Amino acid sequence: MASINTPVTVVCPSGVLNAESVYSLEQQLRSIGRDKTASELVVDMSRVESLDNAGLVSFMSALNAAQPRFEQLSLCAVPPSVRIVFELTQIDRLFQMIDPAPIALAA
């Protein structure tokens, strides 16, 4: 169990997540993964408009690559149109889903 003072890294993808746009997210997650100070990764999905099939596969690949570097990986503020895709593919069972974006993370 992580302590209250656990460093948290927040990543905020935006727009349409497709194979091309998720590539930049994957690169960002790789560079963040080199930082050994953060033990928790939160992906704030509040600015994501949609997710296509190729984007879903690439998104999962990026998260799977990042997951071993963090003690906890969470998705927050997932829009309903994206959440239904996560529910249908059962991705919502793989990661902690946080409904609203935590206020402390917005700063």
Biopython code that builds the backbone (N, CA, C, O; Angstrom):
import numpy as np
from Bio.PDB.StructureBuilder import StructureBuilder

atoms = [
    (1, "MET", "N", (0.830, -1.180, 0.000)),
    (1, "MET", "CA", (0.000, 0.000, 0.000)),
    (1, "MET", "C", (0.872, 1.239, 0.000)),
    (1, "MET", "O", (1.830, 1.322, 0.768)),
    (2, "ALA", "N", (0.556, 2.200, -0.846)),
    (2, "ALA", "CA", (1.357, 3.410, -0.980)),
    (2, "ALA", "C", (1.064, 4.377, 0.159)),
    (2, "ALA", "O", (-0.054, 4.434, 0.670)),
    (3, "SER", "N", (2.068, 5.123, 0.544)),
    (3, "SER", "CA", (1.877, 6.108, 1.598)),
    (3, "SER", "C", (1.219, 7.355, 1.040)),
    (3, "SER", "O", (1.118, 7.527, -0.175)),
    (4, "ILE", "N", (0.770, 8.228, 1.937)),
    (4, "ILE", "CA", (0.094, 9.456, 1.528)),
    (4, "ILE", "C", (1.047, 10.371, 0.766)),
    (4, "ILE", "O", (0.614, 11.099, -0.127)),
    (5, "ASN", "N", (2.328, 10.348, 1.101)),
    (5, "ASN", "CA", (3.304, 11.222, 0.466)),
    (5, "ASN", "C", (3.933, 10.620, -0.788)),
    (5, "ASN", "O", (4.984, 11.083, -1.233)),
    (6, "THR", "N", (3.320, 9.621, -1.347)),
    (6, "THR", "CA", (3.836, 8.972, -2.544)),
    (6, "THR", "C", (3.834, 9.958, -3.705)),
    (6, "THR", "O", (2.804, 10.566, -3.997)),
    (7, "PRO", "N", (4.987, 10.128, -4.377)),
    (7, "PRO", "CA", (5.013, 11.005, -5.547)),
    (7, "PRO", "C", (4.104, 10.457, -6.648)),
    (7, "PRO", "O", (4.105, 9.261, -6.937)),
    (8, "VAL", "N", (3.338, 11.349, -7.246)),
    (8, "VAL", "CA", (2.390, 10.970, -8.292)),
    (8, "VAL", "C", (2.762, 11.695, -9.577)),
    (8, "VAL", "O", (3.036, 12.896, -9.569)),
    (9, "THR", "N", (2.768, 10.967, -10.662)),
    (9, "THR", "CA", (2.962, 11.546, -11.979)),
    (9, "THR", "C", (1.615, 11.536, -12.679)),
    (9, "THR", "O", (0.929, 10.514, -12.702)),
    (10, "VAL", "N", (1.235, 12.671, -13.249)),
    (10, "VAL", "CA", (-0.043, 12.796, -13.953)),
    (10, "VAL", "C", (0.235, 13.051, -15.428)),
    (10, "VAL", "O", (1.022, 13.929, -15.782)),
    (11, "VAL", "N", (-0.415, 12.279, -16.274)),
    (11, "VAL", "CA", (-0.324, 12.435, -17.725)),
    (11, "VAL", "C", (-1.722, 12.773, -18.227)),
    (11, "VAL", "O", (-2.701, 12.152, -17.813)),
    (12, "CYS", "N", (-1.819, 13.762, -19.122)),
    (12, "CYS", "CA", (-3.123, 14.232, -19.598)),
    (12, "CYS", "C", (-3.216, 14.176, -21.117)),
    (12, "CYS", "O", (-2.982, 15.185, -21.782)),
    (13, "PRO", "N", (-3.556, 13.014, -21.679)),
    (13, "PRO", "CA", (-3.758, 12.973, -23.128)),
    (13, "PRO", "C", (-4.987, 13.800, -23.495)),
    (13, "PRO", "O", (-5.855, 14.035, -22.654)),
    (14, "SER", "N", (-5.061, 14.238, -24.740)),
    (14, "SER", "CA", (-6.222, 15.037, -25.151)),
    (14, "SER", "C", (-6.585, 14.746, -26.595)),
    (14, "SER", "O", (-5.801, 14.189, -27.362)),
    (15, "GLY", "N", (-7.796, 15.143, -26.935)),
    (15, "GLY", "CA", (-8.279, 14.975, -28.301)),
    (15, "GLY", "C", (-8.677, 13.556, -28.613)),
    (15, "GLY", "O", (-9.140, 12.818, -27.743)),
    (16, "VAL", "N", (-8.493, 13.181, -29.860)),
    (16, "VAL", "CA", (-8.828, 11.849, -30.339)),
    (16, "VAL", "C", (-7.618, 10.952, -30.127)),
    (16, "VAL", "O", (-6.517, 11.265, -30.581)),
    (17, "LEU", "N", (-7.826, 9.832, -29.435)),
    (17, "LEU", "CA", (-6.737, 8.873, -29.257)),
    (17, "LEU", "C", (-6.817, 7.848, -30.382)),
    (17, "LEU", "O", (-7.708, 7.000, -30.419)),
    (18, "ASN", "N", (-5.862, 7.953, -31.293)),
    (18, "ASN", "CA", (-5.728, 6.986, -32.366)),
    (18, "ASN", "C", (-4.288, 6.502, -32.362)),
    (18, "ASN", "O", (-3.499, 6.932, -31.521)),
    (19, "ALA", "N", (-3.935, 5.634, -33.265)),
    (19, "ALA", "CA", (-2.592, 5.056, -33.263)),
    (19, "ALA", "C", (-1.517, 6.132, -33.323)),
    (19, "ALA", "O", (-0.484, 6.012, -32.664)),
    (20, "GLU", "N", (-1.747, 7.171, -34.097)),
    (20, "GLU", "CA", (-0.755, 8.234, -34.244)),
    (20, "GLU", "C", (-0.623, 9.079, -32.982)),
    (20, "GLU", "O", (0.493, 9.347, -32.538)),
    (21, "SER", "N", (-1.732, 9.499, -32.403)),
    (21, "SER", "CA", (-1.672, 10.368, -31.224)),
    (21, "SER", "C", (-1.211, 9.610, -29.984)),
    (21, "SER", "O", (-0.573, 10.195, -29.109)),
    (22, "VAL", "N", (-1.518, 8.332, -29.894)),
    (22, "VAL", "CA", (-1.102, 7.553, -28.733)),
    (22, "VAL", "C", (0.404, 7.314, -28.765)),
    (22, "VAL", "O", (1.013, 7.078, -27.721)),
    (23, "TYR", "N", (1.010, 7.371, -29.944)),
    (23, "TYR", "CA", (2.459, 7.212, -30.033)),
    (23, "TYR", "C", (3.175, 8.270, -29.190)),
    (23, "TYR", "O", (4.146, 7.957, -28.501)),
    (24, "SER", "N", (2.703, 9.520, -29.238)),
    (24, "SER", "CA", (3.331, 10.574, -28.431)),
    (24, "SER", "C", (3.100, 10.317, -26.945)),
    (24, "SER", "O", (3.973, 10.606, -26.127)),
    (25, "LEU", "N", (1.936, 9.778, -26.587)),
    (25, "LEU", "CA", (1.669, 9.409, -25.189)),
    (25, "LEU", "C", (2.627, 8.304, -24.762)),
    (25, "LEU", "O", (3.163, 8.339, -23.654)),
    (26, "GLU", "N", (2.841, 7.336, -25.625)),
    (26, "GLU", "CA", (3.749, 6.235, -25.314)),
    (26, "GLU", "C", (5.171, 6.753, -25.081)),
    (26, "GLU", "O", (5.855, 6.307, -24.160)),
    (27, "GLN", "N", (5.610, 7.688, -25.913)),
    (27, "GLN", "CA", (6.937, 8.281, -25.737)),
    (27, "GLN", "C", (7.018, 9.041, -24.409)),
    (27, "GLN", "O", (8.031, 8.979, -23.712)),
    (28, "GLN", "N", (5.959, 9.748, -24.072)),
    (28, "GLN", "CA", (5.909, 10.482, -22.802)),
    (28, "GLN", "C", (5.978, 9.513, -21.624)),
    (28, "GLN", "O", (6.697, 9.763, -20.657)),
    (29, "LEU", "N", (5.243, 8.423, -21.699)),
    (29, "LEU", "CA", (5.252, 7.440, -20.616)),
    (29, "LEU", "C", (6.625, 6.782, -20.477)),
    (29, "LEU", "O", (7.063, 6.483, -19.366)),
    (30, "ARG", "N", (7.295, 6.560, -21.594)),
    (30, "ARG", "CA", (8.639, 5.984, -21.530)),
    (30, "ARG", "C", (9.606, 6.925, -20.826)),
    (30, "ARG", "O", (10.416, 6.487, -20.009)),
    (31, "SER", "N", (9.529, 8.220, -21.138)),
    (31, "SER", "CA", (10.441, 9.165, -20.496)),
    (31, "SER", "C", (10.093, 9.333, -19.021)),
    (31, "SER", "O", (10.990, 9.490, -18.192)),
    (32, "ILE", "N", (8.823, 9.304, -18.685)),
    (32, "ILE", "CA", (8.401, 9.396, -17.286)),
    (32, "ILE", "C", (8.860, 8.159, -16.525)),
    (32, "ILE", "O", (9.249, 8.249, -15.360)),
    (33, "GLY", "N", (8.815, 7.006, -17.182)),
    (33, "GLY", "CA", (9.202, 5.763, -16.535)),
    (33, "GLY", "C", (10.652, 5.749, -16.079)),
    (33, "GLY", "O", (11.017, 4.985, -15.186)),
    (34, "ARG", "N", (11.474, 6.583, -16.682)),
    (34, "ARG", "CA", (12.877, 6.674, -16.276)),
    (34, "ARG", "C", (13.038, 7.415, -14.956)),
    (34, "ARG", "O", (14.060, 7.275, -14.284)),
    (35, "ASP", "N", (12.029, 8.208, -14.582)),
    (35, "ASP", "CA", (12.060, 8.947, -13.318)),
    (35, "ASP", "C", (11.657, 8.000, -12.201)),
    (35, "ASP", "O", (10.492, 7.612, -12.109)),
    (36, "LYS", "N", (12.578, 7.635, -11.374)),
    (36, "LYS", "CA", (12.325, 6.641, -10.326)),
    (36, "LYS", "C", (11.697, 7.235, -9.070)),
    (36, "LYS", "O", (11.465, 6.508, -8.104)),
    (37, "THR", "N", (11.411, 8.559, -9.058)),
    (37, "THR", "CA", (10.850, 9.166, -7.852)),
    (37, "THR", "C", (9.344, 8.962, -7.740)),
    (37, "THR", "O", (8.809, 8.942, -6.631)),
    (38, "ALA", "N", (8.662, 8.812, -8.849)),
    (38, "ALA", "CA", (7.207, 8.646, -8.823)),
    (38, "ALA", "C", (6.853, 7.167, -8.740)),
    (38, "ALA", "O", (7.365, 6.350, -9.505)),
    (39, "SER", "N", (5.972, 6.837, -7.803)),
    (39, "SER", "CA", (5.550, 5.445, -7.682)),
    (39, "SER", "C", (4.110, 5.240, -8.148)),
    (39, "SER", "O", (3.626, 4.110, -8.205)),
    (40, "GLU", "N", (3.428, 6.341, -8.482)),
    (40, "GLU", "CA", (2.050, 6.230, -8.956)),
    (40, "GLU", "C", (1.892, 7.038, -10.231)),
    (40, "GLU", "O", (2.386, 8.160, -10.336)),
    (41, "LEU", "N", (1.200, 6.456, -11.194)),
    (41, "LEU", "CA", (0.893, 7.129, -12.452)),
    (41, "LEU", "C", (-0.612, 7.282, -12.558)),
    (41, "LEU", "O", (-1.357, 6.313, -12.414)),
    (42, "VAL", "N", (-1.059, 8.513, -12.813)),
    (42, "VAL", "CA", (-2.471, 8.792, -13.037)),
    (42, "VAL", "C", (-2.605, 9.343, -14.449)),
    (42, "VAL", "O", (-1.947, 10.318, -14.811)),
    (43, "VAL", "N", (-3.462, 8.711, -15.239)),
    (43, "VAL", "CA", (-3.752, 9.199, -16.583)),
    (43, "VAL", "C", (-5.097, 9.913, -16.512)),
    (43, "VAL", "O", (-6.143, 9.282, -16.360)),
    (44, "ASP", "N", (-5.052, 11.241, -16.624)),
    (44, "ASP", "CA", (-6.260, 12.074, -16.580)),
    (44, "ASP", "C", (-6.862, 12.089, -17.979)),
    (44, "ASP", "O", (-6.310, 12.694, -18.898)),
    (45, "MET", "N", (-7.985, 11.424, -18.127)),
    (45, "MET", "CA", (-8.621, 11.260, -19.430)),
    (45, "MET", "C", (-9.670, 12.340, -19.718)),
    (45, "MET", "O", (-10.384, 12.241, -20.716)),
    (46, "SER", "N", (-9.779, 13.353, -18.878)),
    (46, "SER", "CA", (-10.854, 14.341, -18.985)),
    (46, "SER", "C", (-10.865, 15.102, -20.305)),
    (46, "SER", "O", (-11.917, 15.594, -20.713)),
    (47, "ARG", "N", (-9.727, 15.214, -20.983)),
    (47, "ARG", "CA", (-9.663, 15.965, -22.244)),
    (47, "ARG", "C", (-9.678, 15.063, -23.481)),
    (47, "ARG", "O", (-9.477, 15.534, -24.601)),
    (48, "VAL", "N", (-9.914, 13.773, -23.275)),
    (48, "VAL", "CA", (-9.970, 12.840, -24.402)),
    (48, "VAL", "C", (-11.375, 12.884, -24.997)),
    (48, "VAL", "O", (-12.365, 12.707, -24.287)),
    (49, "GLU", "N", (-11.450, 13.123, -26.304)),
    (49, "GLU", "CA", (-12.737, 13.222, -26.985)),
    (49, "GLU", "C", (-13.257, 11.865, -27.435)),
    (49, "GLU", "O", (-14.445, 11.571, -27.300)),
    (50, "SER", "N", (-12.365, 11.040, -27.969)),
    (50, "SER", "CA", (-12.776, 9.720, -28.446)),
    (50, "SER", "C", (-11.555, 8.818, -28.547)),
    (50, "SER", "O", (-10.412, 9.253, -28.411)),
    (51, "LEU", "N", (-11.844, 7.555, -28.790)),
    (51, "LEU", "CA", (-10.814, 6.529, -28.848)),
    (51, "LEU", "C", (-11.206, 5.547, -29.937)),
    (51, "LEU", "O", (-12.256, 4.910, -29.852)),
    (52, "ASP", "N", (-10.371, 5.419, -30.957)),
    (52, "ASP", "CA", (-10.695, 4.444, -31.996)),
    (52, "ASP", "C", (-10.017, 3.106, -31.693)),
    (52, "ASP", "O", (-9.278, 2.987, -30.716)),
    (53, "ASN", "N", (-10.271, 2.108, -32.529)),
    (53, "ASN", "CA", (-9.758, 0.761, -32.287)),
    (53, "ASN", "C", (-8.233, 0.724, -32.244)),
    (53, "ASN", "O", (-7.649, 0.128, -31.338)),
    (54, "ALA", "N", (-7.597, 1.351, -33.207)),
    (54, "ALA", "CA", (-6.135, 1.387, -33.232)),
    (54, "ALA", "C", (-5.600, 2.151, -32.026)),
    (54, "ALA", "O", (-4.572, 1.786, -31.455)),
    (55, "GLY", "N", (-6.301, 3.208, -31.646)),
    (55, "GLY", "CA", (-5.909, 3.980, -30.468)),
    (55, "GLY", "C", (-6.026, 3.169, -29.200)),
    (55, "GLY", "O", (-5.193, 3.285, -28.300)),
    (56, "LEU", "N", (-7.061, 2.345, -29.123)),
    (56, "LEU", "CA", (-7.248, 1.487, -27.951)),
    (56, "LEU", "C", (-6.088, 0.500, -27.816)),
    (56, "LEU", "O", (-5.550, 0.318, -26.724)),
    (57, "VAL", "N", (-5.708, -0.128, -28.909)),
    (57, "VAL", "CA", (-4.614, -1.096, -28.883)),
    (57, "VAL", "C", (-3.311, -0.394, -28.496)),
    (57, "VAL", "O", (-2.556, -0.900, -27.665)),
    (58, "SER", "N", (-3.049, 0.754, -29.086)),
    (58, "SER", "CA", (-1.829, 1.502, -28.778)),
    (58, "SER", "C", (-1.844, 2.025, -27.347)),
    (58, "SER", "O", (-0.812, 2.019, -26.675)),
    (59, "PHE", "N", (-2.995, 2.473, -26.878)),
    (59, "PHE", "CA", (-3.141, 2.971, -25.509)),
    (59, "PHE", "C", (-2.829, 1.860, -24.510)),
    (59, "PHE", "O", (-2.111, 2.075, -23.533)),
    (60, "MET", "N", (-3.373, 0.679, -24.764)),
    (60, "MET", "CA", (-3.113, -0.452, -23.869)),
    (60, "MET", "C", (-1.639, -0.847, -23.907)),
    (60, "MET", "O", (-1.065, -1.198, -22.877)),
    (61, "SER", "N", (-1.043, -0.796, -25.052)),
    (61, "SER", "CA", (0.379, -1.111, -25.171)),
    (61, "SER", "C", (1.217, -0.120, -24.368)),
    (61, "SER", "O", (2.155, -0.513, -23.674)),
    (62, "ALA", "N", (0.880, 1.157, -24.461)),
    (62, "ALA", "CA", (1.603, 2.192, -23.724)),
    (62, "ALA", "C", (1.440, 2.001, -22.223)),
    (62, "ALA", "O", (2.411, 2.110, -21.474)),
    (63, "LEU", "N", (0.222, 1.718, -21.778)),
    (63, "LEU", "CA", (-0.019, 1.521, -20.344)),
    (63, "LEU", "C", (0.653, 0.253, -19.836)),
    (63, "LEU", "O", (1.206, 0.239, -18.737)),
    (64, "ASN", "N", (0.609, -0.805, -20.629)),
    (64, "ASN", "CA", (1.268, -2.051, -20.224)),
    (64, "ASN", "C", (2.782, -1.871, -20.109)),
    (64, "ASN", "O", (3.414, -2.443, -19.221)),
    (65, "ALA", "N", (3.354, -1.079, -21.002)),
    (65, "ALA", "CA", (4.793, -0.819, -20.939)),
    (65, "ALA", "C", (5.152, 0.013, -19.712)),
    (65, "ALA", "O", (6.223, -0.167, -19.133)),
    (66, "ALA", "N", (4.268, 0.918, -19.315)),
    (66, "ALA", "CA", (4.533, 1.796, -18.167)),
    (66, "ALA", "C", (4.242, 1.125, -16.836)),
    (66, "ALA", "O", (4.869, 1.453, -15.829)),
    (67, "GLN", "N", (3.309, 0.201, -16.816)),
    (67, "GLN", "CA", (2.824, -0.380, -15.565)),
    (67, "GLN", "C", (3.919, -0.959, -14.664)),
    (67, "GLN", "O", (3.867, -0.714, -13.458)),
    (68, "PRO", "N", (4.895, -1.701, -15.162)),
    (68, "PRO", "CA", (5.902, -2.271, -14.255)),
    (68, "PRO", "C", (6.746, -1.226, -13.526)),
    (68, "PRO", "O", (7.357, -1.525, -12.501)),
    (69, "ARG", "N", (6.779, -0.008, -14.052)),
    (69, "ARG", "CA", (7.604, 1.037, -13.445)),
    (69, "ARG", "C", (6.912, 1.730, -12.277)),
    (69, "ARG", "O", (7.547, 2.490, -11.546)),
    (70, "PHE", "N", (5.633, 1.480, -12.098)),
    (70, "PHE", "CA", (4.857, 2.160, -11.064)),
    (70, "PHE", "C", (4.181, 1.147, -10.151)),
    (70, "PHE", "O", (3.797, 0.060, -10.584)),
    (71, "GLU", "N", (4.041, 1.517, -8.881)),
    (71, "GLU", "CA", (3.329, 0.655, -7.936)),
    (71, "GLU", "C", (1.836, 0.671, -8.215)),
    (71, "GLU", "O", (1.144, -0.325, -8.001)),
    (72, "GLN", "N", (1.339, 1.815, -8.699)),
    (72, "GLN", "CA", (-0.090, 1.933, -8.975)),
    (72, "GLN", "C", (-0.289, 2.747, -10.245)),
    (72, "GLN", "O", (0.412, 3.732, -10.477)),
    (73, "LEU", "N", (-1.249, 2.329, -11.067)),
    (73, "LEU", "CA", (-1.602, 3.036, -12.281)),
    (73, "LEU", "C", (-3.107, 3.230, -12.279)),
    (73, "LEU", "O", (-3.862, 2.265, -12.167)),
    (74, "SER", "N", (-3.548, 4.486, -12.403)),
    (74, "SER", "CA", (-4.975, 4.799, -12.352)),
    (74, "SER", "C", (-5.384, 5.620, -13.559)),
    (74, "SER", "O", (-4.585, 6.373, -14.115)),
    (75, "LEU", "N", (-6.628, 5.468, -13.955)),
    (75, "LEU", "CA", (-7.229, 6.295, -14.988)),
    (75, "LEU", "C", (-8.300, 7.140, -14.311)),
    (75, "LEU", "O", (-9.138, 6.604, -13.584)),
    (76, "CYS", "N", (-8.288, 8.443, -14.536)),
    (76, "CYS", "CA", (-9.305, 9.275, -13.888)),
    (76, "CYS", "C", (-10.067, 10.100, -14.915)),
    (76, "CYS", "O", (-9.586, 10.374, -16.015)),
    (77, "ALA", "N", (-11.263, 10.482, -14.517)),
    (77, "ALA", "CA", (-12.140, 11.342, -15.313)),
    (77, "ALA", "C", (-12.314, 10.830, -16.743)),
    (77, "ALA", "O", (-12.214, 11.595, -17.702)),
    (78, "VAL", "N", (-12.572, 9.542, -16.874)),
    (78, "VAL", "CA", (-12.760, 8.935, -18.196)),
    (78, "VAL", "C", (-14.133, 9.351, -18.722)),
    (78, "VAL", "O", (-15.143, 9.083, -18.070)),
    (79, "PRO", "N", (-14.192, 10.005, -19.897)),
    (79, "PRO", "CA", (-15.481, 10.420, -20.455)),
    (79, "PRO", "C", (-16.376, 9.210, -20.722)),
    (79, "PRO", "O", (-15.870, 8.120, -20.989)),
    (80, "PRO", "N", (-17.687, 9.383, -20.656)),
    (80, "PRO", "CA", (-18.618, 8.259, -20.874)),
    (80, "PRO", "C", (-18.400, 7.522, -22.190)),
    (80, "PRO", "O", (-18.518, 6.298, -22.230)),
    (81, "SER", "N", (-18.085, 8.240, -23.266)),
    (81, "SER", "CA", (-17.901, 7.579, -24.563)),
    (81, "SER", "C", (-16.665, 6.678, -24.573)),
    (81, "SER", "O", (-16.633, 5.682, -25.295)),
    (82, "VAL", "N", (-15.661, 7.018, -23.788)),
    (82, "VAL", "CA", (-14.456, 6.200, -23.686)),
    (82, "VAL", "C", (-14.652, 5.114, -22.631)),
    (82, "VAL", "O", (-14.191, 3.985, -22.799)),
    (83, "ARG", "N", (-15.339, 5.463, -21.547)),
    (83, "ARG", "CA", (-15.584, 4.500, -20.469)),
    (83, "ARG", "C", (-16.355, 3.287, -20.987)),
    (83, "ARG", "O", (-16.067, 2.161, -20.581)),
    (84, "ILE", "N", (-17.316, 3.491, -21.865)),
    (84, "ILE", "CA", (-18.090, 2.363, -22.386)),
    (84, "ILE", "C", (-17.185, 1.420, -23.175)),
    (84, "ILE", "O", (-17.368, 0.204, -23.123)),
    (85, "VAL", "N", (-16.217, 1.962, -23.900)),
    (85, "VAL", "CA", (-15.254, 1.118, -24.624)),
    (85, "VAL", "C", (-14.425, 0.326, -23.619)),
    (85, "VAL", "O", (-14.184, -0.866, -23.811)),
    (86, "PHE", "N", (-13.985, 0.989, -22.544)),
    (86, "PHE", "CA", (-13.206, 0.301, -21.513)),
    (86, "PHE", "C", (-14.024, -0.786, -20.830)),
    (86, "PHE", "O", (-13.495, -1.848, -20.501)),
    (87, "GLU", "N", (-15.312, -0.528, -20.614)),
    (87, "GLU", "CA", (-16.174, -1.528, -19.985)),
    (87, "GLU", "C", (-16.414, -2.713, -20.916)),
    (87, "GLU", "O", (-16.360, -3.864, -20.483)),
    (88, "LEU", "N", (-16.678, -2.437, -22.190)),
    (88, "LEU", "CA", (-16.939, -3.514, -23.148)),
    (88, "LEU", "C", (-15.716, -4.404, -23.361)),
    (88, "LEU", "O", (-15.849, -5.608, -23.585)),
    (89, "THR", "N", (-14.532, -3.810, -23.291)),
    (89, "THR", "CA", (-13.298, -4.568, -23.476)),
    (89, "THR", "C", (-12.708, -5.034, -22.145)),
    (89, "THR", "O", (-11.662, -5.683, -22.113)),
    (90, "GLN", "N", (-13.378, -4.703, -21.065)),
    (90, "GLN", "CA", (-13.007, -5.065, -19.689)),
    (90, "GLN", "C", (-11.673, -4.456, -19.249)),
    (90, "GLN", "O", (-11.028, -4.968, -18.333)),
    (91, "ILE", "N", (-11.268, -3.388, -19.888)),
    (91, "ILE", "CA", (-10.070, -2.660, -19.473)),
    (91, "ILE", "C", (-10.302, -1.990, -18.130)),
    (91, "ILE", "O", (-9.363, -1.788, -17.361)),
    (92, "ASP", "N", (-11.548, -1.648, -17.850)),
    (92, "ASP", "CA", (-11.859, -1.011, -16.568)),
    (92, "ASP", "C", (-11.522, -1.918, -15.388)),
    (92, "ASP", "O", (-11.417, -1.440, -14.258)),
    (93, "ARG", "N", (-11.354, -3.200, -15.627)),
    (93, "ARG", "CA", (-10.994, -4.139, -14.558)),
    (93, "ARG", "C", (-9.486, -4.225, -14.350)),
    (93, "ARG", "O", (-9.027, -4.730, -13.325)),
    (94, "LEU", "N", (-8.718, -3.736, -15.313)),
    (94, "LEU", "CA", (-7.262, -3.835, -15.241)),
    (94, "LEU", "C", (-6.612, -2.692, -14.472)),
    (94, "LEU", "O", (-5.527, -2.852, -13.913)),
    (95, "PHE", "N", (-7.272, -1.548, -14.445)),
    (95, "PHE", "CA", (-6.708, -0.363, -13.817)),
    (95, "PHE", "C", (-7.710, 0.220, -12.826)),
    (95, "PHE", "O", (-8.920, 0.032, -12.954)),
    (96, "GLN", "N", (-7.180, 0.929, -11.840)),
    (96, "GLN", "CA", (-8.072, 1.625, -10.914)),
    (96, "GLN", "C", (-8.708, 2.780, -11.676)),
    (96, "GLN", "O", (-8.009, 3.585, -12.293)),
    (97, "MET", "N", (-10.029, 2.858, -11.633)),
    (97, "MET", "CA", (-10.751, 3.922, -12.317)),
    (97, "MET", "C", (-11.224, 4.921, -11.264)),
    (97, "MET", "O", (-11.954, 4.564, -10.340)),
    (98, "ILE", "N", (-10.805, 6.162, -11.411)),
    (98, "ILE", "CA", (-11.177, 7.236, -10.495)),
    (98, "ILE", "C", (-12.122, 8.149, -11.253)),
    (98, "ILE", "O", (-11.767, 8.644, -12.323)),
    (99, "ASP", "N", (-13.311, 8.385, -10.731)),
    (99, "ASP", "CA", (-14.278, 9.184, -11.464)),
    (99, "ASP", "C", (-13.850, 10.640, -11.655)),
    (99, "ASP", "O", (-13.538, 11.034, -12.779)),
    (100, "PRO", "N", (-13.826, 11.436, -10.614)),
    (100, "PRO", "CA", (-13.399, 12.830, -10.859)),
    (100, "PRO", "C", (-11.881, 12.938, -10.760)),
    (100, "PRO", "O", (-11.229, 12.125, -10.105)),
    (101, "ALA", "N", (-11.333, 13.952, -11.418)),
    (101, "ALA", "CA", (-9.897, 14.212, -11.291)),
    (101, "ALA", "C", (-9.651, 14.776, -9.890)),
    (101, "ALA", "O", (-10.308, 15.738, -9.491)),
    (102, "PRO", "N", (-8.728, 14.200, -9.149)),
    (102, "PRO", "CA", (-8.443, 14.712, -7.817)),
    (102, "PRO", "C", (-7.994, 16.171, -7.870)),
    (102, "PRO", "O", (-7.160, 16.536, -8.698)),
    (103, "ILE", "N", (-8.537, 16.989, -7.004)),
    (103, "ILE", "CA", (-8.251, 18.416, -6.981)),
    (103, "ILE", "C", (-6.761, 18.676, -6.806)),
    (103, "ILE", "O", (-6.204, 19.567, -7.446)),
    (104, "ALA", "N", (-6.122, 17.904, -5.949)),
    (104, "ALA", "CA", (-4.692, 18.108, -5.690)),
    (104, "ALA", "C", (-3.859, 17.868, -6.945)),
    (104, "ALA", "O", (-2.785, 18.451, -7.093)),
    (105, "LEU", "N", (-4.338, 17.022, -7.844)),
    (105, "LEU", "CA", (-3.575, 16.717, -9.050)),
    (105, "LEU", "C", (-3.711, 17.806, -10.102)),
    (105, "LEU", "O", (-2.882, 17.902, -11.006)),
    (106, "ALA", "N", (-4.746, 18.625, -9.992)),
    (106, "ALA", "CA", (-4.986, 19.659, -10.981)),
    (106, "ALA", "C", (-3.980, 20.801, -10.870)),
    (106, "ALA", "O", (-3.792, 21.557, -11.823)),
    (107, "ALA", "N", (-3.342, 20.928, -9.725)),
    (107, "ALA", "CA", (-2.402, 22.049, -9.516)),
    (107, "ALA", "C", (-1.110, 21.868, -10.244)),
    (107, "ALA", "O", (-0.230, 22.725, -10.162)),
]
sb = StructureBuilder()
sb.init_structure("model")
sb.init_model(0)
sb.init_chain("A")
sb.init_seg("    ")
for serial, (resi, resn, name, xyz) in enumerate(atoms, 1):
    if name == "N":
        sb.init_residue(resn, " ", resi, " ")
    sb.init_atom(name, np.array(xyz, "f"), 0.0, 1.0, " ", f" {name:<3s}", serial, name[0])
structure = sb.get_structure()
